């Protein structure tokens, strides 16, 4: 990018992964949720800009209703932006999504953000009586409706999978601006173009490979905005990571929890066993894992921000059974040491 960008926001995200106590016993879902609220408080205290909470409907994640957790956080924070990572829009109703987030926007005094996506899992489809054969149609149709509803004005709309709306006002009313609504995408050019067509900012989920490989998608998004007659909109990116005192500490702390999680998911999806060598490679200068010392993470974050022209970088700091205390320290380092270093590197 030849144009100098504003300094990026830095955020933290969690899926509410089921963590362990000091004896290696899994915590209850209820305790994990309470811990996530404490982690959100720590994110604001550490001067981070955004705190995101994922949505899942399976036993290894505690949070199925992120808006309720975010509402609790909204009542005990003042500044930090609060959003999802992601809202699984394909299996939700856009009207209900608007209603919940408009309510959260009121509680938080305008700090609410939606990251709408299809999610990494499919358990919500049978849970809510949806057919996976409609996977693509559901997201396209529901995003179209949400893009209209987010403005808080009366909406007329018709589709295949829900009742039509005829100049319908949905409540509560917004105070002074539309709901900030990002579209979360993986590596699909079609999804990038869809976000541009609806005039919605883009969040890239960069969880594998090389971040530089996403330069083409970022460029495609900006070209598509121009072709659709939209103004240029921000691009953010989501990474997995962990900040520790040293690179070695980050690797050794992360590895057993990463291994267990990846092997469990690999058994479901047919992946090969997790490799410590591959994890270490992904933590390297060209990998997708934002893990290591504050200096290492800051240098990598500044580099990818420049490469992709990012307005925000979010780090999923939770990793399977990683202990709550480790995550609290990682959040603190991300806000108090990584963020200032990133801004210093980019400002200079």
Phi, psi and omega in degrees: 000128181273334180278132180288127184267155170300155178298137187286151167285155177235131182231166177236143181225153176215152172259005185068041179303143178288117185258178184243157172273184184297337179268003179086012179270138179294138176285159176290157175303320182297317180292322178299318179298317177297323178294321179299321177297319176296323179293323176296320175298319179296323179299317178292316181299333181268008174073026172284161188261339187212143173230121183245144182233128181279168178239122175219163182225054182213166193286344182270002175227140188270343192254113173251346180231077186299330183296328179291318177297317180293326177295320176299318179293323181300329183281347183236010174234165183237331193240318191294141175286144186233129182204186181257163182209063007237173163279122182281085188294328182303326183251018178239174177254124184302327178295315179294323176300312178302312183300316181293317183283329173295323175295313178297324179297323177292315180298320185270359182060048173085019183260013188272142173222141172254132164249106184268132180205187180259351178077168182264352184232165185242010186294339181287339182293303176294328181300321183255015173072033181253152183263126180297341176294341179265012188311308183288314182299320182299314183292316180301313183293316184288326177293321177302315180292315180298323179298330175281315184296327188302341180280346178076015180255165176302139187236136167245131187199150176215138178212193184265333195252002174206170181296146177290157175244136180238098181050047187270124172270131179249143187240158004285159177287148176279157184279306190214359182199161177294162173290128175295120185227110176268158170250119178273127181228157173267249182247022186269118175299325180298321179292324178296315179295322178300315179300317180294320181299323180274359179068039182243142178296157190250134172242116180271125175270101184255091187243008178194168179072210181249130178306327181298337179293345181270001178301321180297321179292320178297318178293319178300317180299315181294321177294319181296321176303316179298315183293328178274001180073024179266155172289157177293134185239161183288155172239131173241171178218145180248128178233158167269150180182179178200130178256129179224180183295323181224165176298319182296318179296319179298315180296311184291327178288317186285323193306306185298325181283321175298314181301313182297316181294312183293325178289325177293313178293325179296325177295328178284326191246001177079027178277157172290163178301149178297148182234130177296326179295320178292322176298315180297321178296321180291339176277352182287180187302330183257000183273172186269351183274120177271074184225141180145200178289164176305320181294316180298312182294319181297316180298317180293320181294317179297321181295311183289329176300317179290316181301316188258352182068051187274145173262341177207145174237122180249135180248122171282102187275346179272145182211088179061233187275012179309127186298149180304318183296323178294319180293322178299318179293321179297318177299316181300314180293323179299316182280319189271337182240315182290310184303310179299323179295317178301313181295325178293316180297317182282328179291333182271000000 
